[in-house]
Amino acid sequence: MNSRVKIKSTLFSVITLAMLAQCHHLDSGFATPTIASQSPRTKTLPSTSRNKDSANPTESFTPATQEGCRFPPILVAGPDVESFYWSEDSKAITYRMQDHQTWLRYIIISGQIDSSSIDSTPTDSPDYPMKGFSEVFVSPSKSKIVFTRGTPEKYDVYYKQENDDQEYHLGSIRGYIKEVDWFDKDEQAVIAMEWQLPIYPDAHVYLIDFRNRTLTVEISRLDEYQNIEYLDLTPDEKQILFLSFSGKDRTAKLWDIATNEISFTPIFNPRDFQWINENELISVYLDSGLTSEMNLLIYDIKQSKIIFLAERKFRIEQFEGGSIQISPNGLNVAFIEFETRNLFWLKCDF
């Protein structure tokens, strides 16, 4: 799999998270879970590919394998944890209490807390010396720069090669950019748009082909998919994972770039996810039947196989963008407990 880096518009992401927080309501209370079953039961599900929603698309997916998470979770800090994030190597959790401005680091292996000076943000925004641009996005190899001029009512999209003053106009878009995701060794990129903000985009996802210097609509505002949140490219770079907002539907789906076919996943309202190999992702999601509770699963997009990681569901704090996070290696989960705002971490075996 080619290495891909996502560069997001920080201001718009913060606004979006605040708006999304209004869409969720989580009940109080976290009961100590029981130990999940360790007995493997494997069942391969038939592949599902269709273009219209069923009444409950998750009904076509049944549990394939039960594997275990190590309950009860381990207390990191609390009460009243404000926010946290995982280190890139998944070996530490950096967190901040509500009544403090300083950040602390919890070491997973030792359980020790490091109170030395720590940056307040997990990643730095790219800094590129350009003039007259609205937003700028640098490719992982730093060989290409995509940038815009104008306003959300009409952004003109350009790109240039690094160390080359020649600019190429690709076209125009409308709306706020959520992120730019690069693939095909930086020869292509997707521009994902926000639909929650005041100016609605003309399309949800655009595709840039740098070889042909073109900007085309990849996912338009389809009748049955008026509101879409782009989540990621699949590791093989052939499909787009997105979340569809339609009525009560918050189901994650896959868009095939070559055929434009849409297929369902069993993941309802994912709060976080990580790819753990070329075909599988681990996701923490809201249960469609019990919308105040969270669950963990692994989903194989090639075989349509599900692995549930926890028999016991758990409740988390109700703010978006940090109340629960899967570690970058996909092996651990950290979350802020509802009401107490205690910070816990949980290790799962699969």
Order of alpha helices (4+ residues) and beta strands (2+ residues): beta-alpha-beta-beta-beta-beta-beta-beta-beta-beta-beta-beta-beta-beta-beta-beta-beta-beta-beta-beta-beta-beta-beta-beta-beta-beta-beta
